[in-house]
Amino acid sequence: MTLQRPSPKNTEALYEEFQVNRQSIDEAVEKLRQWLRSQPHLPEMNDGRRLERVLTTCKFSIVRAQQCLDQYFSLRNLLPEILRDRDPLGESLQAAIDVLTFVPLPRLTPDGYRVSVFKMAPVPANTVEPLQLCKAALMISEIRLAEDTSLGDILLLDMEGLSIAHLVRFTVPIMRKLELCATSAFNVRVSAMHFVNAPNFVDKLLAVVRTVLKPKVAARIHVHGREAGLSSLHERIPIAVLPTEYGGESGPLQDLKAAWKVKLESYRDWFVEQEEVRSNESLRPGATINSSDLLGFEGSFRQLSVD
């Protein structure tokens, strides 16, 4: 599985928007590397590709990238249930991988965005293990830090076979943990969410959710009902990007999932090595972070000393 990179035109537009160039990015990556070495509570990260990916998702702000890196390592302590014990060959994760289809697609949109497909196998709701599914999805995010370059994310959520019984398994605390990891540790920037094969209850549920969202956020949610077919989806996402099942040209979804499974398992040694790579809160300057601070910990991260 090879992930397409943004075109020179998209890269140039990105650099122009944030007033950066290759030299300034390399210098910023080195500053992040040196900053990590200066923080007594954080491990080193010498992988320049990962550091550049963090910098890009943080819109080339060194301060924001430092905060993101601190959270990336600290959340491994706070949320071990989804950020540790990540052997992709382990029995529980293998079961989760069989149930979950979470596939970042190989081709980018013309604007340089990565589309990822989320789908669950039609299994009984009481057999679903939400934390393991979250763990598997975030492990793919780890790989994207190493291999992917894109300007943002688009989520395609296939609701076929899902019922309310499946959805209620994903409780508010679990979704809060997933959100913290996605937005704080991996700084995922979702520009749109597309729901396909959505039962009627999903449309009604999202109609209620939209009323409490900011208009800008609500406008990013799109529901493509069964009656409309795939035509409305194709108006938003080019068919060249989509898998065959959605009228696209990127190949069967199961083949793409199989390729990602092989890639995930190829990172086994890295995930095992990372088991003890996390923040040491006893060495953190200022107040330490613990699990009781989970819902309000972000303010403490902002107290980091920044060069």
GIZIMO-V996697 format. One record per pair of residues at least 4 apart in sequence whose C-alpha atoms are under 8 Angstrom apart, sorted by the first residue. I is the first residue (numbers start at 0). J is the second residue. D is the distance in whole Angstrom. If there is no record, write none. Layout:
i=I j=J d=D
i=I j=J d=D
This chain:
i=0 j=105 d=7
i=0 j=255 d=8
i=0 j=258 d=6
i=0 j=259 d=7
i=0 j=262 d=7
i=1 j=105 d=6
i=2 j=104 d=7
i=2 j=105 d=5
i=2 j=106 d=7
i=2 j=146 d=7
i=2 j=147 d=6
i=3 j=105 d=6
i=3 j=106 d=5
i=3 j=107 d=6
i=3 j=147 d=8
i=3 j=148 d=8
i=4 j=107 d=7
i=4 j=111 d=8
i=4 j=147 d=7
i=4 j=148 d=6
i=4 j=149 d=7
i=5 j=9 d=6
i=5 j=10 d=6
i=5 j=107 d=7
i=5 j=111 d=5
i=5 j=148 d=7
i=5 j=149 d=6
i=5 j=150 d=8
i=6 j=10 d=6
i=6 j=111 d=7
i=7 j=11 d=6
i=8 j=12 d=6
i=9 j=13 d=6
i=9 j=110 d=7
i=9 j=111 d=6
i=10 j=14 d=6
i=11 j=15 d=6
i=12 j=16 d=6
i=13 j=17 d=6
i=14 j=18 d=6
i=14 j=19 d=5
i=14 j=20 d=6
i=15 j=19 d=7
i=17 j=58 d=7
i=17 j=59 d=7
i=19 j=23 d=6
i=19 j=24 d=7
i=19 j=59 d=8
i=20 j=24 d=6
i=21 j=25 d=6
i=22 j=26 d=6
i=23 j=27 d=6
i=24 j=28 d=6
i=24 j=51 d=7
i=24 j=59 d=8
i=25 j=29 d=6
i=26 j=30 d=6
i=27 j=31 d=6
i=27 j=61 d=7
i=28 j=32 d=6
i=28 j=47 d=7
i=28 j=50 d=6
i=28 j=51 d=6
i=28 j=54 d=8
i=29 j=33 d=6
i=30 j=34 d=6
i=31 j=35 d=6
i=31 j=50 d=7
i=31 j=61 d=7
i=31 j=64 d=8
i=31 j=65 d=7
i=32 j=36 d=7
i=32 j=43 d=7
i=32 j=44 d=6
i=32 j=45 d=6
i=32 j=50 d=8
i=33 j=37 d=6
i=34 j=38 d=7
i=34 j=65 d=8
i=34 j=306 d=8
i=35 j=41 d=6
i=35 j=42 d=7
i=35 j=43 d=6
i=35 j=44 d=7
i=36 j=41 d=8
i=36 j=42 d=7
i=36 j=43 d=6
i=38 j=283 d=8
i=39 j=282 d=6
i=39 j=283 d=7
i=39 j=284 d=8
i=40 j=278 d=5
i=40 j=279 d=5
i=40 j=280 d=6
i=40 j=281 d=7
i=40 j=282 d=5
i=40 j=283 d=5
i=40 j=284 d=8
i=41 j=69 d=7
i=41 j=72 d=7
i=41 j=277 d=7
i=41 j=278 d=5
i=41 j=279 d=7
i=42 j=72 d=8
i=42 j=276 d=7
i=42 j=277 d=7
i=42 j=278 d=7
i=44 j=50 d=8
i=46 j=50 d=6
i=47 j=51 d=6
i=48 j=52 d=6
i=48 j=144 d=8
i=48 j=145 d=6
i=48 j=146 d=8
i=49 j=53 d=6
i=49 j=144 d=5
i=49 j=145 d=5
i=50 j=54 d=6
i=51 j=55 d=6
i=52 j=56 d=6
i=52 j=144 d=6
i=52 j=145 d=8
i=52 j=147 d=8
i=52 j=148 d=7
i=53 j=57 d=6
i=53 j=64 d=6
i=53 j=67 d=8
i=53 j=68 d=8
i=53 j=144 d=7
i=53 j=185 d=7
i=53 j=186 d=8
i=54 j=58 d=6
i=54 j=59 d=5
i=54 j=60 d=7
i=54 j=61 d=7
i=54 j=64 d=5
i=55 j=59 d=5
i=55 j=150 d=8
i=56 j=150 d=8
i=56 j=151 d=8
i=56 j=186 d=6
i=56 j=187 d=7
i=56 j=188 d=7
i=57 j=61 d=8
i=57 j=63 d=6
i=57 j=64 d=6
i=57 j=186 d=7
i=59 j=64 d=8
i=60 j=64 d=6
i=61 j=65 d=6
i=62 j=66 d=6
i=62 j=305 d=7
i=63 j=67 d=6
i=64 j=68 d=6
i=65 j=69 d=6
i=65 j=305 d=8
i=66 j=70 d=6
i=66 j=300 d=6
i=66 j=301 d=7
i=66 j=303 d=8
i=67 j=71 d=6
i=67 j=183 d=6
i=67 j=184 d=5
i=67 j=185 d=7
i=67 j=186 d=7
i=68 j=72 d=6
i=68 j=184 d=7
i=69 j=73 d=6
i=69 j=184 d=8
i=69 j=278 d=8
i=69 j=300 d=7
i=70 j=74 d=6
i=70 j=183 d=6
i=70 j=184 d=5
i=70 j=300 d=7
i=71 j=75 d=7
i=71 j=180 d=8
i=71 j=183 d=7
i=71 j=184 d=4
i=71 j=185 d=7
i=72 j=76 d=8
i=72 j=184 d=8
i=72 j=276 d=7
i=72 j=277 d=5
i=72 j=278 d=5
i=73 j=77 d=7
i=73 j=277 d=6
i=73 j=278 d=5
i=73 j=280 d=8
i=74 j=78 d=6
i=74 j=79 d=8
i=74 j=82 d=7
i=74 j=180 d=7
i=74 j=184 d=7
i=75 j=79 d=6
i=75 j=82 d=5
i=75 j=83 d=7
i=75 j=277 d=6
i=75 j=278 d=8
i=76 j=277 d=7
i=76 j=278 d=7
i=77 j=289 d=6
i=77 j=290 d=5
i=77 j=293 d=7
i=78 j=82 d=6
i=78 j=83 d=8
i=78 j=176 d=8
i=78 j=290 d=8
i=79 j=83 d=5
i=79 j=84 d=8
i=80 j=84 d=8
i=80 j=130 d=7
i=80 j=134 d=8
i=81 j=130 d=6
i=81 j=131 d=7
i=81 j=133 d=7
i=81 j=134 d=5
i=82 j=134 d=6
i=82 j=137 d=8
i=83 j=274 d=6
i=84 j=271 d=8
i=84 j=274 d=7
i=85 j=89 d=8
i=85 j=92 d=8
i=85 j=134 d=8
i=85 j=138 d=8
i=85 j=270 d=6
i=85 j=271 d=7
i=85 j=274 d=8
i=86 j=92 d=7
i=86 j=267 d=6
i=86 j=270 d=6
i=86 j=271 d=6
i=87 j=92 d=6
i=87 j=93 d=7
i=87 j=263 d=7
i=87 j=264 d=6
i=87 j=267 d=6
i=88 j=92 d=7
i=88 j=93 d=6
i=88 j=264 d=7
i=88 j=267 d=7
i=89 j=93 d=6
i=90 j=94 d=6
i=91 j=95 d=6
i=91 j=131 d=7
i=92 j=96 d=6
i=92 j=131 d=6
i=92 j=132 d=8
i=92 j=135 d=7
i=93 j=97 d=6
i=94 j=98 d=6
i=95 j=99 d=6
i=95 j=128 d=7
i=95 j=131 d=6
i=95 j=132 d=5
i=95 j=135 d=7
i=96 j=100 d=7
i=96 j=132 d=7
i=96 j=135 d=7
i=96 j=260 d=8
i=97 j=120 d=8
i=98 j=119 d=6
i=98 j=120 d=5
i=98 j=122 d=8
i=99 j=117 d=7
i=99 j=118 d=6
i=99 j=119 d=5
i=99 j=120 d=6
i=99 j=132 d=7
i=100 j=116 d=7
i=100 j=117 d=6
i=100 j=118 d=5
i=100 j=119 d=6
i=100 j=120 d=8
i=100 j=256 d=6
i=101 j=115 d=7
i=101 j=116 d=6
i=101 j=117 d=5
i=101 j=118 d=7
i=101 j=136 d=6
i=101 j=256 d=7
i=102 j=115 d=5
i=102 j=116 d=5
i=102 j=117 d=7
i=102 j=255 d=7
i=102 j=256 d=6
i=102 j=259 d=7
i=103 j=113 d=7
i=103 j=114 d=6
i=103 j=115 d=4
i=103 j=116 d=6
i=104 j=113 d=7
i=104 j=114 d=6
i=104 j=115 d=6
i=104 j=116 d=7
i=104 j=240 d=7
i=104 j=241 d=7
i=104 j=242 d=8
i=104 j=249 d=8
i=104 j=255 d=8
i=105 j=113 d=8
i=105 j=240 d=8
i=105 j=249 d=8
i=106 j=113 d=7
i=106 j=239 d=8
i=106 j=240 d=5
i=106 j=249 d=8
i=107 j=111 d=5
i=107 j=112 d=5
i=107 j=113 d=5
i=107 j=114 d=7
i=107 j=149 d=8
i=107 j=240 d=7
i=108 j=112 d=5
i=108 j=113 d=7
i=108 j=114 d=8
i=108 j=236 d=7
i=108 j=237 d=7
i=108 j=240 d=7
i=110 j=150 d=8
i=111 j=149 d=6
i=111 j=150 d=5
i=111 j=151 d=7
i=112 j=149 d=6
i=112 j=150 d=5
i=112 j=151 d=5
i=112 j=152 d=5
i=112 j=153 d=7
i=113 j=149 d=6
i=113 j=150 d=8
i=113 j=151 d=6
i=113 j=152 d=5
i=113 j=153 d=6
i=114 j=152 d=6
i=114 j=153 d=5
i=114 j=154 d=6
i=114 j=155 d=7
i=114 j=240 d=8
i=115 j=152 d=7
i=115 j=153 d=6
i=115 j=154 d=5
i=115 j=155 d=6
i=116 j=154 d=6
i=116 j=155 d=5
i=116 j=156 d=6
i=116 j=157 d=7
i=117 j=154 d=7
i=117 j=155 d=6
i=117 j=156 d=5
i=117 j=157 d=6
i=118 j=156 d=6
i=118 j=157 d=5
i=118 j=158 d=7
i=118 j=159 d=8
i=119 j=157 d=8
i=119 j=158 d=8
i=119 j=160 d=8
i=119 j=161 d=8
i=120 j=160 d=8
i=121 j=160 d=5
i=121 j=161 d=7
i=122 j=126 d=7
i=122 j=127 d=7
i=123 j=127 d=7
i=123 j=165 d=8
i=124 j=164 d=6
i=124 j=165 d=5
i=124 j=168 d=8
i=125 j=165 d=8
i=127 j=165 d=7
i=127 j=168 d=7
i=128 j=132 d=6
i=129 j=133 d=6
i=129 j=168 d=7
i=129 j=169 d=6
i=129 j=173 d=8
i=130 j=134 d=6
i=130 j=173 d=7
i=131 j=135 d=6
i=132 j=136 d=6
i=133 j=137 d=6
i=133 j=177 d=7
i=134 j=138 d=6
i=135 j=139 d=7
i=136 j=140 d=7
i=137 j=141 d=6
i=137 j=180 d=8
i=137 j=181 d=8
i=138 j=142 d=7
i=138 j=263 d=8
i=139 j=143 d=6
i=139 j=263 d=7
i=140 j=144 d=6
i=140 j=185 d=7
i=141 j=145 d=7
i=142 j=146 d=6
i=142 j=147 d=8
i=142 j=263 d=8
i=142 j=266 d=8
i=143 j=147 d=5
i=143 j=148 d=8
i=151 j=187 d=7
i=151 j=188 d=5
i=151 j=189 d=6
i=151 j=190 d=7
i=152 j=187 d=7
i=152 j=188 d=6
i=152 j=189 d=5
i=152 j=190 d=6
i=152 j=191 d=7
i=153 j=189 d=6
i=153 j=190 d=6
i=153 j=191 d=5
i=153 j=192 d=6
i=153 j=193 d=8
i=154 j=189 d=7
i=154 j=191 d=6
i=154 j=192 d=5
i=154 j=193 d=6
i=155 j=192 d=6
i=155 j=193 d=5
i=155 j=194 d=6
i=155 j=195 d=7
i=156 j=192 d=7
i=156 j=193 d=6
i=156 j=194 d=5
i=156 j=195 d=6
i=157 j=194 d=6
i=157 j=195 d=5
i=157 j=196 d=6
i=157 j=197 d=7
i=158 j=194 d=7
i=158 j=195 d=6
i=158 j=196 d=5
i=158 j=197 d=5
i=158 j=198 d=7
i=159 j=195 d=8
i=159 j=196 d=5
i=159 j=197 d=7
i=159 j=198 d=8
i=161 j=165 d=6
i=161 j=166 d=7
i=162 j=166 d=7
i=163 j=167 d=6
i=164 j=168 d=7
i=165 j=169 d=8
i=169 j=173 d=6
i=169 j=174 d=6
i=170 j=174 d=6
i=171 j=175 d=6
i=172 j=176 d=6
i=173 j=177 d=6
i=174 j=178 d=6
i=175 j=179 d=6
i=176 j=180 d=6
i=177 j=181 d=6
i=178 j=182 d=6
i=178 j=183 d=8
i=179 j=183 d=5
i=179 j=184 d=7
i=180 j=184 d=5
i=180 j=185 d=6
i=181 j=185 d=5
i=181 j=186 d=6
i=181 j=187 d=5
i=182 j=186 d=4
i=182 j=187 d=5
i=182 j=188 d=7
i=183 j=187 d=8
i=190 j=219 d=6
i=191 j=219 d=4
i=191 j=220 d=6
i=191 j=221 d=8
i=192 j=219 d=6
i=192 j=220 d=5
i=192 j=221 d=6
i=193 j=220 d=6
i=193 j=221 d=5
i=193 j=222 d=6
i=193 j=223 d=7
i=193 j=232 d=8
i=194 j=220 d=8
i=194 j=221 d=6
i=194 j=222 d=5
i=194 j=223 d=6
i=195 j=222 d=6
i=195 j=223 d=5
i=195 j=224 d=6
i=195 j=225 d=7
i=196 j=223 d=7
i=196 j=224 d=6
i=196 j=225 d=5
i=197 j=201 d=6
i=197 j=202 d=7
i=197 j=222 d=7
i=197 j=223 d=7
i=197 j=224 d=6
i=197 j=225 d=7
i=198 j=202 d=7
i=198 j=224 d=8
i=199 j=203 d=6
i=200 j=204 d=6
i=201 j=205 d=6
i=202 j=206 d=6
i=202 j=222 d=7
i=203 j=207 d=7
i=204 j=208 d=6
i=205 j=209 d=6
i=206 j=210 d=7
i=207 j=211 d=7
i=208 j=212 d=7
i=209 j=213 d=8
i=209 j=214 d=8
i=209 j=217 d=5
i=212 j=216 d=6
i=212 j=217 d=6
i=213 j=217 d=6
i=214 j=218 d=6
i=215 j=219 d=7
i=216 j=220 d=7
i=223 j=227 d=7
i=223 j=228 d=7
i=223 j=229 d=7
i=223 j=231 d=7
i=223 j=232 d=7
i=224 j=228 d=7
i=227 j=231 d=7
i=229 j=233 d=6
i=229 j=245 d=7
i=229 j=246 d=7
i=230 j=234 d=6
i=231 j=235 d=7
i=232 j=236 d=6
i=233 j=237 d=6
i=233 j=238 d=6
i=236 j=240 d=7
i=236 j=241 d=7
i=237 j=241 d=7
i=237 j=247 d=8
i=238 j=242 d=8
i=238 j=246 d=6
i=238 j=247 d=4
i=238 j=248 d=6
i=239 j=247 d=6
i=239 j=248 d=5
i=239 j=249 d=6
i=240 j=247 d=6
i=240 j=248 d=7
i=240 j=249 d=6
i=241 j=245 d=6
i=241 j=246 d=7
i=241 j=247 d=4
i=241 j=248 d=6
i=241 j=249 d=6
i=242 j=246 d=7
i=242 j=247 d=5
i=242 j=248 d=6
i=242 j=249 d=5
i=242 j=250 d=5
i=242 j=251 d=6
i=242 j=252 d=6
i=243 j=247 d=5
i=243 j=248 d=6
i=243 j=249 d=6
i=243 j=250 d=5
i=243 j=251 d=5
i=243 j=252 d=7
i=244 j=251 d=6
i=244 j=252 d=7
i=250 j=254 d=7
i=250 j=255 d=7
i=251 j=255 d=7
i=252 j=256 d=6
i=253 j=257 d=6
i=254 j=258 d=6
i=255 j=259 d=6
i=256 j=260 d=6
i=257 j=261 d=6
i=258 j=262 d=6
i=259 j=263 d=6
i=260 j=264 d=6
i=261 j=265 d=6
i=262 j=266 d=7
i=263 j=267 d=7
i=266 j=270 d=6
i=267 j=271 d=6
i=268 j=272 d=6
i=269 j=273 d=6
i=270 j=274 d=7
i=272 j=276 d=8
i=273 j=277 d=8
i=279 j=283 d=7
i=280 j=287 d=6
i=280 j=288 d=7
i=281 j=287 d=7
i=283 j=287 d=6
i=284 j=303 d=8
i=286 j=299 d=7
i=288 j=292 d=7
i=288 j=296 d=7
i=288 j=299 d=8
i=289 j=293 d=7
i=292 j=296 d=5
i=296 j=300 d=7
i=297 j=301 d=7
i=298 j=302 d=7
i=299 j=303 d=8
